[in-house]
Amino acid sequence: MEKKYIPLANYFEVASQQEITLSFNELENIMGQSLPNAAYLNKSWWKKTKPPLSHYLSWTNAGYYVIEVKLGTSVTFSRTQMKSSENDTSNNEEKPSAYIIRGIEASDARSFIHLQEEIFQQTDFMYNAPNESDLTVQQLRKNLAYWKQLKNRTILLCVLNGIFAGYAVIHGYKQSKVKHIASIRLAVKQEYQQKGIGSALMKAVENWAKQHDISRLELSVMEHNKIALHLFSKLGFQQEGIRQNAIKLNDYTYVNEYSLSKMI
């Protein structure tokens, strides 16, 4: 299977729905890559199940098969048999959504900026107010290329059923004495909170950090962000200090900021 289809394979591996319909845009969000022209032009591309092509393994390995294709619009996948763990589930019980966490690609730049702005508009727990960030697609793509050279910075994206639901920014340092440290920024869209996405993103952060010789994670949380403080405490982060009146909110009130860290 080509590398570009691995995120799609990971998605179907964790999917539990009997039938899934994904738009072409959602499929590309999961992959972090564009689908080939053949996928837009030929229904037969989706129906192929024989070598030399191998893209179909990303869904057939998980027991899914294509049952309907609307070219340029959507594809519907169906599983011939339910997973054994689902057989005990009531038909009236809502099936959980499937999500994957993957590293950002240059093609994600515009979507990531849009995701950030959506979150800035939903909460005052972020440093940026709505419409305050001046990050451009070109600048982000340039940053990503530079980060690949540094090898200690990235953005992990959570893609839930083809929709960007949250992210974690990992920012390592260039100086040799602090290259073992990375600062973390975590954000999840309001409608997808309390679903385990924050914990899953932080687990992925730790795995990525260990693979890149990072042994200390640092982050800051505003004192009134009780949900985040509870999450990081549960994940083993320790409070190291308090920055008094570090944040001025939109109503001109000041709040403290907690500095947290974790050794991994």
Salt bridges, closest charged atoms under 4 A:
GLU86 OE2 - ARG79 NH1 3.80
ASP108 OD2 - ARG102 NH1 2.70
GLU118 OE2 - HIS114 NE2 3.64
GLU118 OE1 - LYS189 NZ 3.16
ASP124 OD1 - HIS224 NE2 3.82
GLU191 OE2 - LYS189 NZ 3.32
GLU206 OE2 - LYS262 NZ 2.60
GLU218 OE2 - ARG216 NE 2.72
GLU240 OE1 - ARG216 NH2 2.77
GLU257 OE1 - ARG243 NH1 2.39
